[in-house]
């Protein structure tokens, strides 16, 4: 995998490009592009990376990603097992800033939409309430004639701009305008997401990046805005939270399944990242 700038010929001249995805691993790599992207997951679960945000996703996940903001949705490992077939369905809407006309969002009546698009440079996740209300519009937009697609997308953005049920994802502006070091960080992210359940030491991941440990620490912090240990803990805990909700494993079983060998450390990290203990998290859902 590598962090890539997506700009294929088929996208360049289209103001709106809509894709229905029905295969595991929604993205092939941690990537960014010049368009805005509104991604709606109707079926499927896993982990998403948006800027420096690491979180789980499940059916109903609706996220707006701004131009040049690196992102990646990866399905759970069970989706790739030959023995089990799990449904995946996501709508990916990519659009340019001028999909409805030059200067539209500079007009006063579109100020709320303009504010939402500005927020998207950090990534914006919308709540289940607004996601459910927009389900039919999001799933059906691909079948509409081109003029109606533009009108429907504008309506969706207008409704999203008026909801308070949303969360900004990345804590800092992580937009990328160069592919420098992209191959290296993408290899590292894939290694972490594929091996988080096993022991991963700093030397292990530095070797994957072909760097010394000191150089790797500086590099990883610069590219993700997080230390390697912090990032690894977030990936493990987000996967643990999914297992606690979706499966019947005990807390201690989940602890070892996501790569921890100490229940005390697991509980501490879980509370620090999720705001409550594993048992409380499970009971509150």
C-alpha positions, -999 to 999 in steps of 0.1 A, spaced: 0 0 0 10 36 -5 -4 70 2 -14 82 -33 -29 112 -49 -59 99 -68 -65 118 -101 -75 94 -128 -86 105 -162 -122 94 -156 -124 117 -126 -109 149 -139 -138 162 -161 -166 150 -138 -180 174 -113 -198 145 -95 -186 109 -96 -207 83 -77 -195 47 -70 -213 18 -53 -188 -5 -36 -198 -40 -27 -165 -57 -20 -144 -58 12 -117 -32 19 -134 0 7 -101 16 -2 -69 -1 -15 -46 24 1 -43 54 25 -49 81 -1 -61 116 -8 -76 134 -38 -86 169 -50 -124 162 -47 -146 162 -16 -158 128 -7 -191 118 10 -189 81 20 -220 63 33 -217 27 46 -249 8 43 -234 -27 51 -201 -36 66 -179 -28 95 -142 -21 102 -117 6 110 -114 40 93 -85 64 93 -92 101 85 -63 124 91 -51 116 126 -84 100 136 -88 63 141 -123 49 147 -145 20 140 -172 21 114 -205 1 110 -237 3 90 -249 39 89 -214 55 90 -216 88 71 -184 109 67 -175 139 46 -138 141 37 -123 173 23 -98 176 -5 -63 163 1 -72 148 35 -57 113 37 -82 86 45 -88 48 45 -116 25 53 -106 -11 60 -131 -39 67 -127 -63 96 -104 -93 90 -134 -116 89 -146 -101 57 -116 -116 39 -120 -151 51 -130 -175 23 -153 -195 46 -176 -166 54 -193 -142 31 -202 -109 46 -222 -82 27 -205 -49 20 -223 -19 5 -211 17 5 -219 47 -16 -189 70 -25 -198 104 -38 -169 125 -50 -175 161 -61 -157 193 -70 -162 226 -52 -180 239 -82 -203 209 -90 -234 231 -89 -217 262 -106 -188 286 -100 -192 307 -69 -224 291 -57 -211 286 -21 -199 322 -19 -236 333 -19 -251 342 15 -279 316 12 -253 288 10 -232 300 39 -240 270 61 -230 246 33 -198 266 28 -190 263 65 -196 225 63 -172 222 34 -146 242 53 -150 219 83 -144 189 60 -107 196 58 -106 178 92 -132 152 82 -168 153 95 -187 122 108 -225 125 111 -247 108 136 -270 78 131 -301 100 131 -293 121 101 -277 91 84 -309 71 86 -330 100 74 -308 103 43 -304 66 36 -328 65 6 -314 96 -10 -278 84 -6 -285 49 -19 -307 61 -48 -286 90 -61 -266 69 -85 -297 60 -106 -307 97 -111 -302 117 -144 -271 139 -142 -290 172 -136 -310 156 -107 -279 142 -92 -265 177 -88 -297 189 -72 -300 159 -49 -263 162 -38 -269 199 -30 -300 190 -10 -280 164 10 -252 188 18 -278 215 28 -294 191 52 -261 179 66 -250 215 71 -280 222 93 -276 192 117 -258 195 151 -254 157 151 -218 157 138 -183 152 150 -150 167 135 -126 138 132 -89 149 127 -75 170 155 -53 190 131 -51 199 95 -35 168 79 -41 177 43 -13 165 19 -1 183 -12 28 161 -20 35 124 -23 69 126 -5 74 96 18 40 82 7 52 47 -1 68 44 33 39 56 55 15 34 35 36 3 41 37 11 78 0 17 81 -8 -16 64 17 -34 86 0 -20 117 -36 -27 106 -27 -63 95 -7 -72 126 -21 -51 155 -32 -83 173 4 -96 176 33 -81 194 47 -51 174 78 -34 188 92 -1 177 121 -19 161 98 -41 142 79 -12 126 111 8 120 125 -22 101 93 -22 79 100 14 71 137 8 66 146 34 91 164 37 125 140 39 155 148 76 161 142 86 125 111 65 123 96 81 154 101 116 139 88 105 106 57 88 120 48 118 142 52 141 112 30 120 89 2 110 114 4 137 142 7 108 167 34 87 182 36 51 170 26 38 204 -5 61 206 -15 51 170 -11 14 177 -32 17 209 -60 34 191 -61 7 164 -62 -20 191 -88 -3 213 -111 6 183 -111 -30 173 -117 -41 209 -147 -18 211 -162 -35 180 -156 -70 195 -173 -60 228 -204 -48 209 -206 -74 182 -194 -106 199 -199 -124 232 -162 -126 242 -153 -118 277 -133 -86 284 -101 -106 291 -105 -126 259 -109 -94 239 -78 -80 257 -56 -108 243 -73 -109 209 -63 -73 201 -27 -76 212 -25 -68 249 -9 -92 274 -20 -73 305 -56 -68 314 -46 -38 336 -29 -21 307 -59 -29 284 -84 -14 308 -62 17 313 -58 22 275 -95 15 268 -107 41 294 -82 67 281 -93 63 245 -130 55 249 -137 75 280 -150 45 300 -140 10 311 -146 -20 287 -174 -33 310 -191 1 312 -188 5 274 -205 -28 268 -233 -22 294 -240 13 280 -248 1 245 
